[in-house]
Amino acid sequence: MAFLKARIDGSLAIVNKRLASHAYLLGDRPTIADISLTGYLYYPAEEFGFDIVKDYPAIGPWLDRMTASIRTN
């Protein structure tokens, strides 16, 4: 489990770094990359065993933007 947690932490750190300076993963609008990743990150902290939104502060606002873009399209 520690190995897998370290792997996801590394991956989420990359995503967080990108989203700290960009609205979406690849541009100004959501792409298939954003949509694909979103499905994996909407689980509550109790189910993950850790809190992605708390640990990776750029991911929470991105999830909010994804929710808003889905509701408006």
PQR file of N, CA, C, O and H, with PARSE charges and radii, in Angstrom:
ATOM      1  N   MET A   1       0.817  -1.181   0.000 -0.4000 1.5000
ATOM      2  CA  MET A   1       0.000   0.000   0.000 -0.0000 2.0000
ATOM      3  C   MET A   1       0.870   1.258   0.000  0.5500 1.7000
ATOM      4  O   MET A   1       0.538   2.240  -0.665 -0.5500 1.4000
ATOM      5  N   ALA A   2       1.957   1.235   0.726 -0.4000 1.5000
ATOM      6  CA  ALA A   2       2.827   2.412   0.780 -0.0000 2.0000
ATOM      7  C   ALA A   2       3.395   2.715  -0.604  0.5500 1.7000
ATOM      8  O   ALA A   2       3.501   3.879  -0.991 -0.5500 1.4000
ATOM      9  H   ALA A   2       2.226   0.438   1.266  0.4000 1.0000
ATOM     10  N   PHE A   3       3.757   1.682  -1.342 -0.4000 1.5000
ATOM     11  CA  PHE A   3       4.275   1.871  -2.695 -0.0000 2.0000
ATOM     12  C   PHE A   3       3.222   2.518  -3.588  0.5500 1.7000
ATOM     13  O   PHE A   3       3.527   3.462  -4.316 -0.5500 1.4000
ATOM     14  H   PHE A   3       3.672   0.737  -1.027  0.4000 1.0000
ATOM     15  N   LEU A   4       1.993   2.024  -3.541 -0.4000 1.5000
ATOM     16  CA  LEU A   4       0.918   2.569  -4.372 -0.0000 2.0000
ATOM     17  C   LEU A   4       0.570   3.997  -3.963  0.5500 1.7000
ATOM     18  O   LEU A   4       0.309   4.839  -4.822 -0.5500 1.4000
ATOM     19  H   LEU A   4       1.746   1.257  -2.949  0.4000 1.0000
ATOM     20  N   LYS A   5       0.564   4.277  -2.667 -0.4000 1.5000
ATOM     21  CA  LYS A   5       0.284   5.635  -2.194 -0.0000 2.0000
ATOM     22  C   LYS A   5       1.362   6.597  -2.693  0.5500 1.7000
ATOM     23  O   LYS A   5       1.057   7.718  -3.099 -0.5500 1.4000
ATOM     24  H   LYS A   5       0.776   3.593  -1.969  0.4000 1.0000
ATOM     25  N   ALA A   6       2.595   6.167  -2.664 -0.4000 1.5000
ATOM     26  CA  ALA A   6       3.682   7.011  -3.170 -0.0000 2.0000
ATOM     27  C   ALA A   6       3.523   7.277  -4.659  0.5500 1.7000
ATOM     28  O   ALA A   6       3.801   8.382  -5.125 -0.5500 1.4000
ATOM     29  H   ALA A   6       2.843   5.256  -2.334  0.4000 1.0000
ATOM     30  N   ARG A   7       3.081   6.281  -5.404 -0.4000 1.5000
ATOM     31  CA  ARG A   7       2.864   6.457  -6.852 -0.0000 2.0000
ATOM     32  C   ARG A   7       1.758   7.470  -7.119  0.5500 1.7000
ATOM     33  O   ARG A   7       1.916   8.351  -7.964 -0.5500 1.4000
ATOM     34  H   ARG A   7       2.854   5.384  -5.026  0.4000 1.0000
ATOM     35  N   ILE A   8       0.646   7.353  -6.411 -0.4000 1.5000
ATOM     36  CA  ILE A   8      -0.442   8.296  -6.643 -0.0000 2.0000
ATOM     37  C   ILE A   8      -0.057   9.696  -6.160  0.5500 1.7000
ATOM     38  O   ILE A   8      -0.439  10.686  -6.783 -0.5500 1.4000
ATOM     39  H   ILE A   8       0.518   6.637  -5.725  0.4000 1.0000
ATOM     40  N   ASP A   9       0.685   9.789  -5.074 -0.4000 1.5000
ATOM     41  CA  ASP A   9       1.139  11.098  -4.611 -0.0000 2.0000
ATOM     42  C   ASP A   9       2.011  11.776  -5.663  0.5500 1.7000
ATOM     43  O   ASP A   9       1.879  12.978  -5.894 -0.5500 1.4000
ATOM     44  H   ASP A   9       0.995   8.984  -4.568  0.4000 1.0000
ATOM     45  N   GLY A  10       2.884  11.031  -6.290 -0.4000 1.5000
ATOM     46  CA  GLY A  10       3.724  11.585  -7.346 -0.0000 2.0000
ATOM     47  C   GLY A  10       2.907  12.063  -8.526  0.5500 1.7000
ATOM     48  O   GLY A  10       3.155  13.142  -9.064 -0.5500 1.4000
ATOM     49  H   GLY A  10       2.991  10.055  -6.103  0.4000 1.0000
ATOM     50  N   SER A  11       1.942  11.272  -8.926 -0.4000 1.5000
ATOM     51  CA  SER A  11       1.085  11.643 -10.062 -0.0000 2.0000
ATOM     52  C   SER A  11       0.216  12.854  -9.735  0.5500 1.7000
ATOM     53  O   SER A  11       0.085  13.764 -10.553 -0.5500 1.4000
ATOM     54  H   SER A  11       1.741  10.395  -8.489  0.4000 1.0000
ATOM     55  N   LEU A  12      -0.370  12.868  -8.556 -0.4000 1.5000
ATOM     56  CA  LEU A  12      -1.214  13.999  -8.169 -0.0000 2.0000
ATOM     57  C   LEU A  12      -0.396  15.273  -7.996  0.5500 1.7000
ATOM     58  O   LEU A  12      -0.906  16.368  -8.237 -0.5500 1.4000
ATOM     59  H   LEU A  12      -0.263  12.129  -7.891  0.4000 1.0000
ATOM     60  N   ALA A  13       0.847  15.152  -7.587 -0.4000 1.5000
ATOM     61  CA  ALA A  13       1.711  16.330  -7.474 -0.0000 2.0000
ATOM     62  C   ALA A  13       1.937  16.956  -8.850  0.5500 1.7000
ATOM     63  O   ALA A  13       1.964  18.181  -8.973 -0.5500 1.4000
ATOM     64  H   ALA A  13       1.261  14.263  -7.391  0.4000 1.0000
ATOM     65  N   ILE A  14       2.098  16.137  -9.876 -0.4000 1.5000
ATOM     66  CA  ILE A  14       2.263  16.640 -11.240 -0.0000 2.0000
ATOM     67  C   ILE A  14       0.995  17.346 -11.693  0.5500 1.7000
ATOM     68  O   ILE A  14       1.059  18.445 -12.243 -0.5500 1.4000
ATOM     69  H   ILE A  14       2.076  15.142  -9.776  0.4000 1.0000
ATOM     70  N   VAL A  15      -0.157  16.723 -11.467 -0.4000 1.5000
ATOM     71  CA  VAL A  15      -1.439  17.321 -11.849 -0.0000 2.0000
ATOM     72  C   VAL A  15      -1.641  18.631 -11.092  0.5500 1.7000
ATOM     73  O   VAL A  15      -2.037  19.635 -11.684 -0.5500 1.4000
ATOM     74  H   VAL A  15      -0.209  15.830 -11.021  0.4000 1.0000
ATOM     75  N   ASN A  16      -1.373  18.627  -9.804 -0.4000 1.5000
ATOM     76  CA  ASN A  16      -1.536  19.823  -8.983 -0.0000 2.0000
ATOM     77  C   ASN A  16      -0.649  20.958  -9.485  0.5500 1.7000
ATOM     78  O   ASN A  16      -1.092  22.103  -9.567 -0.5500 1.4000
ATOM     79  H   ASN A  16      -1.050  17.811  -9.323  0.4000 1.0000
ATOM     80  N   LYS A  17       0.586  20.649  -9.816 -0.4000 1.5000
ATOM     81  CA  LYS A  17       1.510  21.675 -10.310 -0.0000 2.0000
ATOM     82  C   LYS A  17       0.986  22.293 -11.606  0.5500 1.7000
ATOM     83  O   LYS A  17       1.025  23.512 -11.778 -0.5500 1.4000
ATOM     84  H   LYS A  17       0.946  19.718  -9.749  0.4000 1.0000
ATOM     85  N   ARG A  18       0.501  21.460 -12.505 -0.4000 1.5000
ATOM     86  CA  ARG A  18      -0.041  21.961 -13.771 -0.0000 2.0000
ATOM     87  C   ARG A  18      -1.270  22.844 -13.525  0.5500 1.7000
ATOM     88  O   ARG A  18      -1.393  23.922 -14.106 -0.5500 1.4000
ATOM     89  H   ARG A  18       0.469  20.471 -12.366  0.4000 1.0000
ATOM     90  N   LEU A  19      -2.170  22.383 -12.667 -0.4000 1.5000
ATOM     91  CA  LEU A  19      -3.406  23.124 -12.415 -0.0000 2.0000
ATOM     92  C   LEU A  19      -3.184  24.379 -11.573  0.5500 1.7000
ATOM     93  O   LEU A  19      -4.060  25.242 -11.513 -0.5500 1.4000
ATOM     94  H   LEU A  19      -2.070  21.507 -12.194  0.4000 1.0000
ATOM     95  N   ALA A  20      -2.045  24.490 -10.933 -0.4000 1.5000
ATOM     96  CA  ALA A  20      -1.735  25.705 -10.178 -0.0000 2.0000
ATOM     97  C   ALA A  20      -1.534  26.900 -11.110  0.5500 1.7000
ATOM     98  O   ALA A  20      -1.677  28.050 -10.696 -0.5500 1.4000
ATOM     99  H   ALA A  20      -1.334  23.789 -10.982  0.4000 1.0000
ATOM    100  N   SER A  21      -1.199  26.615 -12.377 -0.4000 1.5000
ATOM    101  CA  SER A  21      -0.951  27.718 -13.310 -0.0000 2.0000
ATOM    102  C   SER A  21      -1.815  27.661 -14.570  0.5500 1.7000
ATOM    103  O   SER A  21      -1.656  28.491 -15.465 -0.5500 1.4000
ATOM    104  H   SER A  21      -1.082  25.680 -12.713  0.4000 1.0000
ATOM    105  N   HIS A  22      -2.725  26.690 -14.647 -0.4000 1.5000
ATOM    106  CA  HIS A  22      -3.606  26.543 -15.811 -0.0000 2.0000
ATOM    107  C   HIS A  22      -5.012  26.181 -15.340  0.5500 1.7000
ATOM    108  O   HIS A  22      -5.176  25.478 -14.344 -0.5500 1.4000
ATOM    109  H   HIS A  22      -2.854  26.015 -13.920  0.4000 1.0000
ATOM    110  N   ALA A  23      -6.010  26.658 -16.051 -0.4000 1.5000
ATOM    111  CA  ALA A  23      -7.396  26.363 -15.677 -0.0000 2.0000
ATOM    112  C   ALA A  23      -7.741  24.891 -15.879  0.5500 1.7000
ATOM    113  O   ALA A  23      -8.491  24.305 -15.098 -0.5500 1.4000
ATOM    114  H   ALA A  23      -5.876  27.229 -16.861  0.4000 1.0000
ATOM    115  N   TYR A  24      -7.189  24.304 -16.932 -0.4000 1.5000
ATOM    116  CA  TYR A  24      -7.445  22.897 -17.256 -0.0000 2.0000
ATOM    117  C   TYR A  24      -6.123  22.236 -17.613  0.5500 1.7000
ATOM    118  O   TYR A  24      -5.108  22.918 -17.752 -0.5500 1.4000
ATOM    119  H   TYR A  24      -6.581  24.781 -17.567  0.4000 1.0000
ATOM    120  N   LEU A  25      -6.122  20.944 -17.761 -0.4000 1.5000
ATOM    121  CA  LEU A  25      -4.875  20.221 -17.970 -0.0000 2.0000
ATOM    122  C   LEU A  25      -4.133  20.632 -19.236  0.5500 1.7000
ATOM    123  O   LEU A  25      -2.907  20.740 -19.235 -0.5500 1.4000
ATOM    124  H   LEU A  25      -6.947  20.390 -17.648  0.4000 1.0000
ATOM    125  N   LEU A  26      -4.885  20.865 -20.326 -0.4000 1.5000
ATOM    126  CA  LEU A  26      -4.208  21.112 -21.604 -0.0000 2.0000
ATOM    127  C   LEU A  26      -4.536  22.439 -22.262  0.5500 1.7000
ATOM    128  O   LEU A  26      -4.061  22.692 -23.369 -0.5500 1.4000
ATOM    129  H   LEU A  26      -5.881  20.777 -20.327  0.4000 1.0000
ATOM    130  N   GLY A  27      -5.314  23.283 -21.642 -0.4000 1.5000
ATOM    131  CA  GLY A  27      -5.652  24.539 -22.290 -0.0000 2.0000
ATOM    132  C   GLY A  27      -6.659  25.348 -21.511  0.5500 1.7000
ATOM    133  O   GLY A  27      -6.790  25.213 -20.295 -0.5500 1.4000
ATOM    134  H   GLY A  27      -5.699  23.078 -20.743  0.4000 1.0000
ATOM    135  N   ASP A  28      -7.369  26.193 -22.235 -0.4000 1.5000
ATOM    136  CA  ASP A  28      -8.343  27.092 -21.616 -0.0000 2.0000
ATOM    137  C   ASP A  28      -9.718  26.472 -21.447  0.5500 1.7000
ATOM    138  O   ASP A  28     -10.595  27.043 -20.798 -0.5500 1.4000
ATOM    139  H   ASP A  28      -7.263  26.303 -23.223  0.4000 1.0000
ATOM    140  N   ARG A  29      -9.898  25.296 -22.038 -0.4000 1.5000
ATOM    141  CA  ARG A  29     -11.182  24.593 -21.966 -0.0000 2.0000
ATOM    142  C   ARG A  29     -10.927  23.142 -21.580  0.5500 1.7000
ATOM    143  O   ARG A  29      -9.836  22.618 -21.806 -0.5500 1.4000
ATOM    144  H   ARG A  29      -9.186  24.832 -22.565  0.4000 1.0000
ATOM    145  N   PRO A  30     -11.930  22.495 -20.999 -0.5600 1.5000
ATOM    146  CA  PRO A  30     -11.755  21.078 -20.671  0.2800 2.0000
ATOM    147  C   PRO A  30     -11.555  20.246 -21.938  0.5500 1.7000
ATOM    148  O   PRO A  30     -12.165  20.509 -22.975 -0.5500 1.4000
ATOM    149  N   THR A  31     -10.707  19.260 -21.836 -0.4000 1.5000
ATOM    150  CA  THR A  31     -10.486  18.309 -22.922 -0.0000 2.0000
ATOM    151  C   THR A  31     -10.789  16.907 -22.408  0.5500 1.7000
ATOM    152  O   THR A  31     -11.169  16.729 -21.251 -0.5500 1.4000
ATOM    153  H   THR A  31     -10.212  19.046 -20.994  0.4000 1.0000
ATOM    154  N   ILE A  32     -10.621  15.938 -23.254 -0.4000 1.5000
ATOM    155  CA  ILE A  32     -10.838  14.543 -22.851 -0.0000 2.0000
ATOM    156  C   ILE A  32      -9.917  14.162 -21.690  0.5500 1.7000
ATOM    157  O   ILE A  32     -10.262  13.299 -20.883 -0.5500 1.4000
ATOM    158  H   ILE A  32     -10.313  16.082 -24.194  0.4000 1.0000
ATOM    159  N   ALA A  33      -8.760  14.795 -21.605 -0.4000 1.5000
ATOM    160  CA  ALA A  33      -7.850  14.518 -20.489 -0.0000 2.0000
ATOM    161  C   ALA A  33      -8.484  14.925 -19.163  0.5500 1.7000
ATOM    162  O   ALA A  33      -8.413  14.183 -18.183 -0.5500 1.4000
ATOM    163  H   ALA A  33      -8.480  15.496 -22.261  0.4000 1.0000
ATOM    164  N   ASP A  34      -9.106  16.110 -19.132 -0.4000 1.5000
ATOM    165  CA  ASP A  34      -9.783  16.561 -17.915 -0.0000 2.0000
ATOM    166  C   ASP A  34     -10.959  15.656 -17.574  0.5500 1.7000
ATOM    167  O   ASP A  34     -11.134  15.248 -16.426 -0.5500 1.4000
ATOM    168  H   ASP A  34      -9.163  16.713 -19.927  0.4000 1.0000
ATOM    169  N   ILE A  35     -11.748  15.354 -18.571 -0.4000 1.5000
ATOM    170  CA  ILE A  35     -12.933  14.516 -18.353 -0.0000 2.0000
ATOM    171  C   ILE A  35     -12.528  13.143 -17.835  0.5500 1.7000
ATOM    172  O   ILE A  35     -13.148  12.617 -16.911 -0.5500 1.4000
ATOM    173  H   ILE A  35     -11.606  15.685 -19.504  0.4000 1.0000
ATOM    174  N   SER A  36     -11.499  12.568 -18.423 -0.4000 1.5000
ATOM    175  CA  SER A  36     -11.037  11.239 -18.000 -0.0000 2.0000
ATOM    176  C   SER A  36     -10.556  11.245 -16.557  0.5500 1.7000
ATOM    177  O   SER A  36     -10.877  10.342 -15.784 -0.5500 1.4000
ATOM    178  H   SER A  36     -10.995  12.995 -19.174  0.4000 1.0000
ATOM    179  N   LEU A  37      -9.791  12.258 -16.200 -0.4000 1.5000
ATOM    180  CA  LEU A  37      -9.237  12.317 -14.845 -0.0000 2.0000
ATOM    181  C   LEU A  37     -10.299  12.629 -13.798  0.5500 1.7000
ATOM    182  O   LEU A  37     -10.222  12.152 -12.666 -0.5500 1.4000
ATOM    183  H   LEU A  37      -9.530  12.991 -16.827  0.4000 1.0000
ATOM    184  N   THR A  38     -11.285  13.426 -14.177 -0.4000 1.5000
ATOM    185  CA  THR A  38     -12.322  13.835 -13.233 -0.0000 2.0000
ATOM    186  C   THR A  38     -12.995  12.644 -12.569  0.5500 1.7000
ATOM    187  O   THR A  38     -13.221  12.649 -11.359 -0.5500 1.4000
ATOM    188  H   THR A  38     -11.348  13.814 -15.097  0.4000 1.0000
ATOM    189  N   GLY A  39     -13.309  11.640 -13.345 -0.4000 1.5000
ATOM    190  CA  GLY A  39     -14.010  10.482 -12.804 -0.0000 2.0000
ATOM    191  C   GLY A  39     -13.264   9.776 -11.687  0.5500 1.7000
ATOM    192  O   GLY A  39     -13.876   9.135 -10.832 -0.5500 1.4000
ATOM    193  H   GLY A  39     -13.125  11.636 -14.328  0.4000 1.0000
ATOM    194  N   TYR A  40     -11.956   9.892 -11.692 -0.4000 1.5000
ATOM    195  CA  TYR A  40     -11.152   9.239 -10.661 -0.0000 2.0000
ATOM    196  C   TYR A  40     -11.001  10.069  -9.397  0.5500 1.7000
ATOM    197  O   TYR A  40     -10.592   9.547  -8.359 -0.5500 1.4000
ATOM    198  H   TYR A  40     -11.458  10.413 -12.386  0.4000 1.0000
ATOM    199  N   LEU A  41     -11.325  11.352  -9.470 -0.4000 1.5000
ATOM    200  CA  LEU A  41     -11.018  12.241  -8.348 -0.0000 2.0000
ATOM    201  C   LEU A  41     -12.238  12.747  -7.583  0.5500 1.7000
ATOM    202  O   LEU A  41     -12.087  13.550  -6.662 -0.5500 1.4000
ATOM    203  H   LEU A  41     -11.658  11.776 -10.313  0.4000 1.0000
ATOM    204  N   TYR A  42     -13.418  12.307  -7.933 -0.4000 1.5000
ATOM    205  CA  TYR A  42     -14.625  12.769  -7.241 -0.0000 2.0000
ATOM    206  C   TYR A  42     -14.997  11.928  -6.026  0.5500 1.7000
ATOM    207  O   TYR A  42     -16.000  12.216  -5.374 -0.5500 1.4000
ATOM    208  H   TYR A  42     -13.540  11.655  -8.681  0.4000 1.0000
ATOM    209  N   TYR A  43     -14.237  10.920  -5.711 -0.4000 1.5000
ATOM    210  CA  TYR A  43     -14.558  10.094  -4.554 -0.0000 2.0000
ATOM    211  C   TYR A  43     -14.285  10.860  -3.271  0.5500 1.7000
ATOM    212  O   TYR A  43     -13.311  11.609  -3.194 -0.5500 1.4000
ATOM    213  H   TYR A  43     -13.422  10.686  -6.242  0.4000 1.0000
ATOM    214  N   PRO A  44     -15.127  10.685  -2.267 -0.5600 1.5000
ATOM    215  CA  PRO A  44     -14.892  11.372  -0.994  0.2800 2.0000
ATOM    216  C   PRO A  44     -13.647  10.833  -0.294  0.5500 1.7000
ATOM    217  O   PRO A  44     -13.216   9.706  -0.537 -0.5500 1.4000
ATOM    218  N   ALA A  45     -13.087  11.657   0.573 -0.4000 1.5000
ATOM    219  CA  ALA A  45     -11.860  11.292   1.292 -0.0000 2.0000
ATOM    220  C   ALA A  45     -12.015   9.980   2.056  0.5500 1.7000
ATOM    221  O   ALA A  45     -11.057   9.218   2.185 -0.5500 1.4000
ATOM    222  H   ALA A  45     -13.438  12.572   0.771  0.4000 1.0000
ATOM    223  N   GLU A  46     -13.216   9.718   2.561 -0.4000 1.5000
ATOM    224  CA  GLU A  46     -13.425   8.477   3.326 -0.0000 2.0000
ATOM    225  C   GLU A  46     -13.204   7.238   2.457  0.5500 1.7000
ATOM    226  O   GLU A  46     -12.739   6.207   2.942 -0.5500 1.4000
ATOM    227  H   GLU A  46     -13.994  10.337   2.456  0.4000 1.0000
ATOM    228  N   GLU A  47     -13.537   7.346   1.184 -0.4000 1.5000
ATOM    229  CA  GLU A  47     -13.356   6.198   0.295 -0.0000 2.0000
ATOM    230  C   GLU A  47     -11.928   6.079  -0.207  0.5500 1.7000
ATOM    231  O   GLU A  47     -11.433   4.970  -0.406 -0.5500 1.4000
ATOM    232  H   GLU A  47     -13.916   8.183   0.790  0.4000 1.0000
ATOM    233  N   PHE A  48     -11.259   7.208  -0.413 -0.4000 1.5000
ATOM    234  CA  PHE A  48      -9.865   7.195  -0.844 -0.0000 2.0000
ATOM    235  C   PHE A  48      -8.935   6.796   0.286  0.5500 1.7000
ATOM    236  O   PHE A  48      -7.942   6.099   0.075 -0.5500 1.4000
ATOM    237  H   PHE A  48     -11.661   8.109  -0.251  0.4000 1.0000
ATOM    238  N   GLY A  49      -9.266   7.242   1.481 -0.4000 1.5000
ATOM    239  CA  GLY A  49      -8.365   7.054   2.611 -0.0000 2.0000
ATOM    240  C   GLY A  49      -7.444   8.247   2.811  0.5500 1.7000
ATOM    241  O   GLY A  49      -6.641   8.258   3.744 -0.5500 1.4000
ATOM    242  H   GLY A  49     -10.072   7.808   1.653  0.4000 1.0000
ATOM    243  N   PHE A  50      -7.549   9.249   1.950 -0.4000 1.5000
ATOM    244  CA  PHE A  50      -6.821  10.504   2.090 -0.0000 2.0000
ATOM    245  C   PHE A  50      -7.603  11.576   1.347  0.5500 1.7000
ATOM    246  O   PHE A  50      -8.458  11.271   0.515 -0.5500 1.4000
ATOM    247  H   PHE A  50      -8.202   9.241   1.192  0.4000 1.0000
ATOM    248  N   ASP A  51      -7.302  12.837   1.654 -0.4000 1.5000
ATOM    249  CA  ASP A  51      -8.083  13.950   1.130 -0.0000 2.0000
ATOM    250  C   ASP A  51      -7.324  14.660   0.008  0.5500 1.7000
ATOM    251  O   ASP A  51      -6.446  15.482   0.272 -0.5500 1.4000
ATOM    252  H   ASP A  51      -6.607  13.084   2.329  0.4000 1.0000
ATOM    253  N   ILE A  52      -7.659  14.347  -1.222 -0.4000 1.5000
ATOM    254  CA  ILE A  52      -6.977  14.924  -2.372 -0.0000 2.0000
ATOM    255  C   ILE A  52      -7.129  16.439  -2.397  0.5500 1.7000
ATOM    256  O   ILE A  52      -6.153  17.153  -2.624 -0.5500 1.4000
ATOM    257  H   ILE A  52      -8.372  13.680  -1.437  0.4000 1.0000
ATOM    258  N   VAL A  53      -8.339  16.938  -2.168 -0.4000 1.5000
ATOM    259  CA  VAL A  53      -8.597  18.378  -2.247 -0.0000 2.0000
ATOM    260  C   VAL A  53      -7.771  19.131  -1.205  0.5500 1.7000
ATOM    261  O   VAL A  53      -7.271  20.221  -1.481 -0.5500 1.4000
ATOM    262  H   VAL A  53      -9.132  16.357  -1.983  0.4000 1.0000
ATOM    263  N   LYS A  54      -7.629  18.562  -0.026 -0.4000 1.5000
ATOM    264  CA  LYS A  54      -6.844  19.213   1.028 -0.0000 2.0000
ATOM    265  C   LYS A  54      -5.346  19.119   0.731  0.5500 1.7000
ATOM    266  O   LYS A  54      -4.612  20.090   0.914 -0.5500 1.4000
ATOM    267  H   LYS A  54      -8.035  17.676   0.198  0.4000 1.0000
ATOM    268  N   ASP A  55      -4.903  17.966   0.279 -0.4000 1.5000
ATOM    269  CA  ASP A  55      -3.475  17.735   0.062 -0.0000 2.0000
ATOM    270  C   ASP A  55      -2.943  18.373  -1.222  0.5500 1.7000
ATOM    271  O   ASP A  55      -1.747  18.642  -1.334 -0.5500 1.4000
ATOM    272  H   ASP A  55      -5.499  17.177   0.130  0.4000 1.0000
ATOM    273  N   TYR A  56      -3.825  18.613  -2.181 -0.4000 1.5000
ATOM    274  CA  TYR A  56      -3.425  19.172  -3.484 -0.0000 2.0000
ATOM    275  C   TYR A  56      -4.349  20.348  -3.792  0.5500 1.7000
ATOM    276  O   TYR A  56      -5.369  20.173  -4.458 -0.5500 1.4000
ATOM    277  H   TYR A  56      -4.796  18.395  -2.090  0.4000 1.0000
ATOM    278  N   PRO A  57      -4.002  21.545  -3.316 -0.5600 1.5000
ATOM    279  CA  PRO A  57      -4.919  22.685  -3.342  0.2800 2.0000
ATOM    280  C   PRO A  57      -5.361  23.165  -4.715  0.5500 1.7000
ATOM    281  O   PRO A  57      -6.386  23.842  -4.801 -0.5500 1.4000
ATOM    282  N   ALA A  58      -4.662  22.858  -5.775 -0.4000 1.5000
ATOM    283  CA  ALA A  58      -5.103  23.288  -7.115 -0.0000 2.0000
ATOM    284  C   ALA A  58      -6.139  22.335  -7.706  0.5500 1.7000
ATOM    285  O   ALA A  58      -6.840  22.696  -8.651 -0.5500 1.4000
ATOM    286  H   ALA A  58      -3.830  22.308  -5.705  0.4000 1.0000
ATOM    287  N   ILE A  59      -6.239  21.144  -7.171 -0.4000 1.5000
ATOM    288  CA  ILE A  59      -7.171  20.152  -7.716 -0.0000 2.0000
ATOM    289  C   ILE A  59      -8.615  20.463  -7.321  0.5500 1.7000
ATOM    290  O   ILE A  59      -9.520  20.263  -8.131 -0.5500 1.4000
ATOM    291  H   ILE A  59      -5.669  20.851  -6.403  0.4000 1.0000
ATOM    292  N   GLY A  60      -8.853  20.941  -6.113 -0.4000 1.5000
ATOM    293  CA  GLY A  60     -10.215  21.272  -5.671 -0.0000 2.0000
ATOM    294  C   GLY A  60     -10.895  22.307  -6.565  0.5500 1.7000
ATOM    295  O   GLY A  60     -12.010  22.070  -7.030 -0.5500 1.4000
ATOM    296  H   GLY A  60      -8.118  21.103  -5.455  0.4000 1.0000
ATOM    297  N   PRO A  61     -10.250  23.449  -6.815 -0.5600 1.5000
ATOM    298  CA  PRO A  61     -10.860  24.437  -7.713  0.2800 2.0000
ATOM    299  C   PRO A  61     -11.057  23.908  -9.137  0.5500 1.7000
ATOM    300  O   PRO A  61     -12.029  24.265  -9.803 -0.5500 1.4000
ATOM    301  N   TRP A  62     -10.153  23.073  -9.596 -0.4000 1.5000
ATOM    302  CA  TRP A  62     -10.307  22.453 -10.921 -0.0000 2.0000
ATOM    303  C   TRP A  62     -11.543  21.560 -10.946  0.5500 1.7000
ATOM    304  O   TRP A  62     -12.298  21.582 -11.918 -0.5500 1.4000
ATOM    305  H   TRP A  62      -9.363  22.782  -9.055  0.4000 1.0000
ATOM    306  N   LEU A  63     -11.758  20.779  -9.897 -0.4000 1.5000
ATOM    307  CA  LEU A  63     -12.969  19.949  -9.831 -0.0000 2.0000
ATOM    308  C   LEU A  63     -14.215  20.823  -9.852  0.5500 1.7000
ATOM    309  O   LEU A  63     -15.213  20.467 -10.478 -0.5500 1.4000
ATOM    310  H   LEU A  63     -11.145  20.761  -9.108  0.4000 1.0000
ATOM    311  N   ASP A  64     -14.162  21.968  -9.168 -0.4000 1.5000
ATOM    312  CA  ASP A  64     -15.290  22.909  -9.203 -0.0000 2.0000
ATOM    313  C   ASP A  64     -15.510  23.439 -10.622  0.5500 1.7000
ATOM    314  O   ASP A  64     -16.650  23.543 -11.076 -0.5500 1.4000
ATOM    315  H   ASP A  64     -13.351  22.257  -8.659  0.4000 1.0000
ATOM    316  N   ARG A  65     -14.428  23.770 -11.319 -0.4000 1.5000
ATOM    317  CA  ARG A  65     -14.557  24.239 -12.708 -0.0000 2.0000
ATOM    318  C   ARG A  65     -15.124  23.150 -13.595  0.5500 1.7000
ATOM    319  O   ARG A  65     -15.936  23.424 -14.479 -0.5500 1.4000
ATOM    320  H   ARG A  65     -13.502  23.685 -10.950  0.4000 1.0000
ATOM    321  N   MET A  66     -14.704  21.927 -13.368 -0.4000 1.5000
ATOM    322  CA  MET A  66     -15.228  20.811 -14.176 -0.0000 2.0000
ATOM    323  C   MET A  66     -16.725  20.638 -13.922  0.5500 1.7000
ATOM    324  O   MET A  66     -17.489  20.432 -14.865 -0.5500 1.4000
ATOM    325  H   MET A  66     -14.045  21.704 -12.650  0.4000 1.0000
ATOM    326  N   THR A  67     -17.146  20.719 -12.678 -0.4000 1.5000
ATOM    327  CA  THR A  67     -18.567  20.614 -12.353 -0.0000 2.0000
ATOM    328  C   THR A  67     -19.349  21.724 -13.043  0.5500 1.7000
ATOM    329  O   THR A  67     -20.405  21.477 -13.625 -0.5500 1.4000
ATOM    330  H   THR A  67     -16.525  20.886 -11.912  0.4000 1.0000
ATOM    331  N   ALA A  68     -18.830  22.942 -12.977 -0.4000 1.5000
ATOM    332  CA  ALA A  68     -19.512  24.081 -13.607 -0.0000 2.0000
ATOM    333  C   ALA A  68     -19.576  23.916 -15.119  0.5500 1.7000
ATOM    334  O   ALA A  68     -20.591  24.242 -15.735 -0.5500 1.4000
ATOM    335  H   ALA A  68     -17.972  23.143 -12.504  0.4000 1.0000
ATOM    336  N   SER A  69     -18.506  23.413 -15.721 -0.4000 1.5000
ATOM    337  CA  SER A  69     -18.513  23.262 -17.185 -0.0000 2.0000
ATOM    338  C   SER A  69     -19.468  22.156 -17.629  0.5500 1.7000
ATOM    339  O   SER A  69     -20.051  22.243 -18.709 -0.5500 1.4000
ATOM    340  H   SER A  69     -17.682  23.148 -15.220  0.4000 1.0000
ATOM    341  N   ILE A  70     -19.630  21.148 -16.833 -0.4000 1.5000
ATOM    342  CA  ILE A  70     -20.571  20.071 -17.160 -0.0000 2.0000
ATOM    343  C   ILE A  70     -22.006  20.586 -17.054  0.5500 1.7000
ATOM    344  O   ILE A  70     -22.855  20.251 -17.880 -0.5500 1.4000
ATOM    345  H   ILE A  70     -19.157  21.077 -15.955  0.4000 1.0000
ATOM    346  N   ARG A  71     -22.266  21.390 -16.047 -0.4000 1.5000
ATOM    347  CA  ARG A  71     -23.625  21.901 -15.845 -0.0000 2.0000
ATOM    348  C   ARG A  71     -24.031  22.925 -16.897  0.5500 1.7000
ATOM    349  O   ARG A  71     -25.218  23.077 -17.185 -0.5500 1.4000
ATOM    350  H   ARG A  71     -21.576  21.663 -15.376  0.4000 1.0000
ATOM    351  N   THR A  72     -23.056  23.629 -17.474 -0.4000 1.5000
ATOM    352  CA  THR A  72     -23.396  24.653 -18.464 -0.0000 2.0000
ATOM    353  C   THR A  72     -23.394  24.108 -19.886  0.5500 1.7000
ATOM    354  O   THR A  72     -23.871  24.782 -20.799 -0.5500 1.4000
ATOM    355  H   THR A  72     -22.092  23.506 -17.239  0.4000 1.0000
ATOM    356  N   ASN A  73     -22.878  22.930 -20.090 -0.4000 1.5000
ATOM    357  CA  ASN A  73     -22.834  22.362 -21.441 -0.0000 2.0000
ATOM    358  C   ASN A  73     -23.838  21.298 -21.584  0.5500 1.7000
ATOM    359  O   ASN A  73     -23.954  20.698 -22.653 -0.5500 1.4000
ATOM    360  H   ASN A  73     -22.490  22.383 -19.348  0.4000 1.0000
TER
END
